[in-house]
């Protein structure tokens, strides 16, 4: 549990220290290339030199706090014998499986869309879903790895 809390605190610190960089000479936000010097390396339709007003698309902190709360409730219910430790682990293993499948399949679909130039009505919204579910998958994966630390670093007796 200590390792999980340390990882969460590190993520919160990184999330709070991240900020959008705006190096547009005109100071534009959400610009679609009005000055003719548009750079759109990430393919979101907005100039990468300017900032975006939609900076809250990726919910790292909210997902991390929500998963931590769910994990704590799940751990408490398991400790109070509402359900067994085995059921507790199955719940989180299924959470890992579902987030992996959703993020992975969305990622494959988005790669096909980009590679073959398929027109999608709201590409950015699908990308946001892919990233947010991927964030959840990574956090559940951290929980899973913490459970199995003994496999990687066996205790010497």
ABEGO torsion letter per residue (X at the ends): XAAAAAAAAAAAAAAAABBBBBABAAGBBGBAGAAGABBBAAGAGBBAABBBABAAABBAAAAAAAAAAAAAAAAAAAAAGABBAAAAAAAAAAAAAAAAAAAAAAAAAAAAAAAAGBBBABAAAAAAAAAAAAAAAAAAAAAAAAAAAAAABBBBX
